[in-house]
Amino acid sequence: MKQLLVFSISIILSLPCVAQSYLVYTVKGDIVSKDKAKTAQIKPGDQLTDKTVLTVSSDGRLTVIDEKSESLYTVKEGIGTLSALIAAQQSKSRPVTPSFLAFVKEKVSTKNNPKDVNYMQAAGVTYRGLGKDLIPLQAGKPGALLNPLRETFAIAGQALTDNDADGLLRVSDRLDSLGLVRYAFPTVTGYEPRSFNGYFIFDPLCLMDLAANLDGSRPFADQMADLPVPMAPSTDNKLPCGNILCNYYVLQPGQTLELAVVCSGYCEIAALSLSGNVTASFDGSDAYYCTFPEETTARIILTNHSEKTEAVLFAVNAE
């Protein structure tokens, strides 16, 4: 029996250890791998393992994706194995969708202009999902229920101004906790969904993608026009399962868009754009909240007062 046990243990110990595999998504700065006496520059599309020894320069930033667990990691300055760098820097595992993985693989494998490579738009896929640590909206004074969303949007705008990629990642996590879910609001007036390329889309996954792609040596706002956004221009989702229902629209200068929103009880809306020049009227009033004693279809009119095209997030509480 003892001999059999020893033999079994020896077989287990002799089995090869399967290495964890990572796909390189973005590379910023000087990042090299070392295998014995050989060194190589890391580039998007490379496959690394948890045992790959890396040297990441002081201005370096590496984004990798674990396809098996569908998670994204960001690694900054350091020397060591990839797994050690992830652990030492406490790089948070950020979940991504299968469609986002497909988008990344398409992007890193093509030689086309990045603007032309947007898998999720081509496939018509909509990102939606709730964070594991969903925090219910707290009741407050009338008109203040969506303040956490407004405040988070302001933080994101400051992160863009400050070229703060880590700030964008923190905002992404914060949005997940708010329970943002894309919803197909009926449009009363005509609206042609269009690509979100080059626009700031206030969505957890899009913020994560921006943080991975933006280069800290140039103003973030100048770079966004060159980046595809991993989101479909429209959604068919009509199953609310979060704290806040939202959708994203691109409005031309002076354009208006009318939405129909079914409200019951307390209803509050928000129309958020970087310029602040997109306004919303709520059932004929400039007030952005109202209490409906019975189920009512309210009309929301979004208006772009800017002289340039604007992307806007429209949101309403789902409680």
C-alpha positions as CSV (number, residue, x, y, z in Angstrom):
1,M,0.0,0.0,0.0
2,K,2.8,2.4,0.9
3,Q,4.6,1.6,-2.3
4,L,1.4,2.2,-4.3
5,L,1.0,5.6,-2.5
6,V,4.6,6.6,-3.3
7,F,4.1,5.5,-6.9
8,S,0.9,7.6,-7.2
9,I,2.6,10.7,-5.8
10,S,5.6,10.3,-8.2
11,I,3.2,10.2,-11.1
12,I,1.4,13.4,-9.9
13,L,4.7,15.2,-9.4
14,S,5.9,14.2,-12.9
15,L,2.9,15.6,-14.7
16,P,3.7,18.8,-16.6
17,C,2.4,22.0,-14.9
18,V,0.0,23.8,-17.3
19,A,1.0,27.5,-17.5
20,Q,-1.5,30.3,-17.3
21,S,-1.9,32.0,-20.7
22,Y,-2.4,35.7,-21.3
23,L,-3.1,37.6,-24.5
24,V,-1.3,41.0,-24.8
25,Y,-3.8,43.7,-25.6
26,T,-1.9,47.0,-25.4
27,V,1.7,48.0,-24.8
28,K,2.9,51.4,-23.7
29,G,6.5,52.3,-23.2
30,D,9.5,49.8,-23.2
31,I,8.5,46.3,-22.2
32,V,10.7,43.3,-22.8
33,S,10.6,39.6,-22.0
34,K,13.7,37.5,-21.1
35,D,14.2,33.8,-21.7
36,K,17.6,32.8,-20.6
37,A,19.9,35.0,-22.7
38,K,17.3,36.0,-25.2
39,T,15.2,39.2,-24.9
40,A,12.2,40.3,-27.0
41,Q,10.1,43.4,-27.2
42,I,6.5,42.7,-26.2
43,K,3.8,43.7,-28.7
44,P,0.0,43.5,-29.0
45,G,-1.1,40.0,-29.9
46,D,1.7,38.2,-28.1
47,Q,0.9,35.2,-26.0
48,L,2.5,35.2,-22.5
49,T,2.4,32.8,-19.6
50,D,2.4,33.5,-15.9
51,K,6.1,32.4,-15.9
52,T,7.1,35.0,-18.6
53,V,9.8,37.2,-17.1
54,L,9.2,40.9,-18.0
55,T,10.9,44.2,-17.5
56,V,8.5,47.1,-17.6
57,S,10.0,50.6,-17.9
58,S,9.1,53.4,-15.5
59,D,6.6,54.9,-18.1
60,G,5.5,51.4,-19.2
61,R,2.0,50.0,-19.1
62,L,0.9,46.5,-20.2
63,T,-2.6,45.3,-20.6
64,V,-3.2,41.6,-20.8
65,I,-6.3,39.4,-21.0
66,D,-6.8,36.0,-19.5
67,E,-9.1,34.4,-22.0
68,K,-10.0,31.4,-19.8
69,S,-11.3,33.5,-16.9
70,E,-12.4,36.4,-19.2
71,S,-10.5,38.9,-17.1
72,L,-8.3,41.9,-17.9
73,Y,-5.1,43.0,-16.0
74,T,-3.0,46.1,-16.1
75,V,0.7,45.9,-15.2
76,K,3.1,48.9,-14.7
77,E,6.7,49.4,-13.8
78,G,8.6,46.4,-12.4
79,I,10.8,43.3,-13.1
80,G,9.6,39.8,-12.6
81,T,7.3,37.1,-13.8
82,L,4.0,38.2,-15.1
83,S,2.2,36.5,-12.3
84,A,4.5,38.2,-9.7
85,L,4.0,41.6,-11.2
86,I,0.2,41.2,-11.2
87,A,0.3,40.1,-7.6
88,A,2.8,42.7,-6.4
89,Q,1.0,45.6,-8.0
90,Q,-2.4,44.2,-6.8
91,S,-3.6,44.5,-10.4
92,K,-7.4,44.0,-10.1
93,S,-9.0,41.4,-12.2
94,R,-11.6,43.2,-14.3
95,P,-14.2,40.9,-16.0
96,V,-14.8,41.3,-19.7
97,T,-17.5,39.9,-22.0
98,P,-16.9,37.2,-24.7
99,S,-17.8,39.8,-27.3
100,F,-15.1,42.2,-25.9
101,L,-12.6,39.3,-26.1
102,A,-13.5,38.8,-29.8
103,F,-13.1,42.5,-30.4
104,V,-9.7,42.5,-28.8
105,K,-8.5,39.4,-30.8
106,E,-9.7,41.0,-34.0
107,K,-8.0,44.3,-33.2
108,V,-4.6,42.9,-32.3
109,S,-4.5,40.5,-35.3
110,T,-5.3,43.0,-38.0
111,K,-3.1,45.5,-39.8
112,N,-6.0,47.7,-40.8
113,N,-6.6,51.2,-39.4
114,P,-7.9,50.8,-35.8
115,K,-10.9,53.0,-36.7
116,D,-12.0,50.2,-39.1
117,V,-11.7,47.5,-36.6
118,N,-14.7,47.4,-34.2
119,Y,-15.9,43.8,-33.8
120,M,-18.7,44.7,-31.4
121,Q,-20.2,47.3,-33.7
122,A,-20.0,45.0,-36.7
123,A,-21.6,42.2,-34.7
124,G,-24.2,44.4,-33.2
125,V,-23.3,43.2,-29.7
126,T,-24.4,45.2,-26.7
127,Y,-22.4,45.3,-23.5
128,R,-24.6,44.9,-20.5
129,G,-24.0,43.5,-17.1
130,L,-24.0,44.2,-13.4
131,G,-21.1,44.3,-11.0
132,K,-20.9,41.7,-8.3
133,D,-21.0,44.3,-5.5
134,L,-24.1,46.1,-6.7
135,I,-24.9,49.1,-4.4
136,P,-28.6,50.1,-4.4
137,L,-29.3,53.7,-5.0
138,Q,-29.9,55.6,-1.8
139,A,-33.1,57.5,-1.3
140,G,-32.5,61.3,-1.1
141,K,-34.0,64.6,-1.7
142,P,-36.1,64.9,-4.8
143,G,-33.8,65.3,-7.8
144,A,-30.8,63.8,-6.0
145,L,-31.4,60.1,-6.6
146,L,-29.1,60.0,-9.6
147,N,-26.4,62.2,-8.1
148,P,-24.0,59.2,-7.7
149,L,-24.1,58.9,-11.5
150,R,-23.7,62.6,-12.1
151,E,-20.7,62.7,-9.6
152,T,-19.1,59.7,-11.2
153,F,-19.4,61.3,-14.6
154,A,-17.7,64.5,-13.3
155,I,-14.8,62.3,-11.9
156,A,-14.4,60.7,-15.3
157,G,-14.3,64.1,-17.0
158,Q,-11.5,65.2,-14.6
159,A,-9.6,61.9,-15.2
160,L,-9.7,62.7,-19.0
161,T,-8.4,66.3,-18.3
162,D,-5.7,64.9,-16.0
163,N,-4.6,62.1,-18.4
164,D,-5.4,59.7,-15.5
165,A,-5.8,56.2,-16.9
166,D,-6.1,54.7,-13.4
167,G,-8.8,57.2,-12.7
168,L,-10.8,55.9,-15.6
169,L,-10.4,52.3,-14.3
170,R,-11.7,53.4,-10.9
171,V,-14.7,55.1,-12.5
172,S,-15.3,51.9,-14.5
173,D,-15.5,49.9,-11.2
174,R,-17.7,52.6,-9.6
175,L,-20.1,52.5,-12.5
176,D,-20.4,48.7,-12.2
177,S,-21.4,49.2,-8.6
178,L,-24.2,51.6,-9.6
179,G,-25.8,48.9,-11.8
180,L,-25.9,50.6,-15.1
181,V,-27.9,48.7,-17.8
182,R,-28.5,49.6,-21.4
183,Y,-32.1,49.7,-22.3
184,A,-34.0,50.2,-25.5
185,F,-36.1,53.4,-24.9
186,P,-38.6,53.8,-27.7
187,T,-37.7,56.8,-29.9
188,V,-40.6,59.1,-30.9
189,T,-38.6,61.0,-33.4
190,G,-36.4,59.5,-36.1
191,Y,-32.9,58.6,-35.0
192,E,-30.2,56.8,-37.0
193,P,-27.9,54.8,-34.8
194,R,-24.3,55.5,-35.7
195,S,-20.8,54.4,-34.8
196,F,-19.5,55.7,-31.4
197,N,-15.9,55.8,-32.8
198,G,-14.1,58.8,-31.4
199,Y,-16.7,59.7,-28.7
200,F,-16.5,59.4,-24.9
201,I,-19.0,56.7,-24.0
202,F,-19.7,56.6,-20.2
203,D,-19.9,52.8,-19.9
204,P,-17.8,50.5,-17.7
205,L,-16.4,48.4,-20.5
206,C,-15.7,51.4,-22.7
207,L,-13.8,53.2,-19.9
208,M,-11.8,50.1,-19.3
209,D,-10.9,50.0,-23.0
210,L,-10.0,53.7,-23.0
211,A,-7.7,53.2,-20.0
212,A,-5.9,50.4,-21.9
213,N,-5.4,52.3,-25.1
214,L,-4.8,55.9,-24.2
215,D,-1.2,57.2,-24.2
216,G,-0.2,59.4,-21.2
217,S,2.2,61.4,-23.3
218,R,-0.7,63.1,-25.2
219,P,-3.9,64.7,-24.1
220,F,-6.5,62.0,-23.8
221,A,-9.2,64.1,-25.5
222,D,-6.9,64.4,-28.6
223,Q,-6.6,60.7,-28.8
224,M,-10.2,59.6,-28.5
225,A,-11.0,60.5,-32.1
226,D,-8.5,57.7,-33.2
227,L,-10.0,55.0,-31.1
228,P,-12.9,52.6,-31.9
229,V,-15.4,52.1,-29.0
230,P,-16.3,48.5,-28.2
231,M,-20.1,49.0,-28.2
232,A,-22.9,48.5,-30.6
233,P,-24.7,51.7,-31.7
234,S,-28.1,50.4,-30.5
235,T,-29.6,47.9,-28.2
236,D,-32.6,45.6,-28.1
237,N,-32.5,45.1,-24.3
238,K,-35.9,45.8,-22.7
239,L,-35.4,43.7,-19.6
240,P,-34.4,46.0,-16.7
241,C,-32.3,44.3,-14.1
242,G,-30.2,47.1,-12.6
243,N,-30.5,50.3,-10.6
244,I,-30.2,52.7,-13.6
245,L,-31.5,52.2,-17.1
246,C,-29.5,54.1,-19.8
247,N,-28.8,54.4,-23.4
248,Y,-26.3,56.3,-25.5
249,Y,-27.0,58.7,-28.4
250,V,-25.0,60.8,-30.8
251,L,-26.7,64.1,-31.6
252,Q,-25.7,66.5,-34.4
253,P,-25.5,70.3,-33.7
254,G,-29.0,71.6,-32.9
255,Q,-30.5,68.1,-33.2
256,T,-33.4,67.0,-30.9
257,L,-34.4,63.5,-30.1
258,E,-37.7,62.5,-28.4
259,L,-37.9,59.4,-26.2
260,A,-40.9,57.7,-24.6
261,V,-40.3,56.5,-21.0
262,V,-42.9,54.6,-19.0
263,C,-42.8,56.0,-15.4
264,S,-44.6,54.9,-12.3
265,G,-44.0,56.5,-8.9
266,Y,-40.8,58.6,-8.5
267,C,-38.9,59.0,-11.8
268,E,-35.7,61.0,-12.3
269,I,-33.6,61.5,-15.4
270,A,-30.1,62.6,-16.4
271,A,-28.6,63.7,-19.7
272,L,-24.8,63.7,-19.4
273,S,-22.3,64.9,-22.0
274,L,-18.7,66.2,-21.7
275,S,-19.7,69.7,-22.8
276,G,-22.8,69.9,-20.7
277,N,-24.6,71.4,-23.7
278,V,-27.2,68.6,-24.1
279,T,-30.3,69.3,-22.2
280,A,-33.4,67.2,-21.5
281,S,-37.0,68.3,-21.0
282,F,-39.2,66.0,-18.9
283,D,-42.8,65.8,-20.0
284,G,-42.8,69.4,-21.1
285,S,-40.9,70.7,-18.0
286,D,-37.3,71.6,-17.4
287,A,-37.5,69.7,-14.1
288,Y,-35.6,66.4,-14.2
289,Y,-37.8,64.5,-11.8
290,C,-41.4,63.9,-11.2
291,T,-43.7,61.5,-9.2
292,F,-46.4,59.7,-11.2
293,P,-49.4,58.3,-9.2
294,E,-50.0,55.7,-11.9
295,E,-48.2,54.3,-14.8
296,T,-47.6,57.0,-17.4
297,T,-45.7,57.3,-20.6
298,A,-43.6,60.5,-20.3
299,R,-41.9,62.2,-23.2
300,I,-38.3,63.2,-22.9
301,I,-36.8,65.6,-25.4
302,L,-33.0,65.7,-25.7
303,T,-31.5,68.8,-27.4
304,N,-27.9,69.4,-28.5
305,H,-27.3,73.1,-28.0
306,S,-23.6,72.8,-29.0
307,E,-22.1,73.7,-32.3
308,K,-20.5,70.3,-32.6
309,T,-21.7,66.7,-32.5
310,E,-22.2,65.4,-29.0
311,A,-22.4,61.9,-27.5
312,V,-24.9,61.8,-24.6
313,L,-25.8,59.3,-21.9
314,F,-29.5,59.4,-21.1
315,A,-30.4,57.6,-17.8
316,V,-33.4,57.0,-15.6
317,N,-33.8,55.3,-12.3
318,A,-35.1,51.8,-12.6
319,E,-36.6,51.5,-9.1
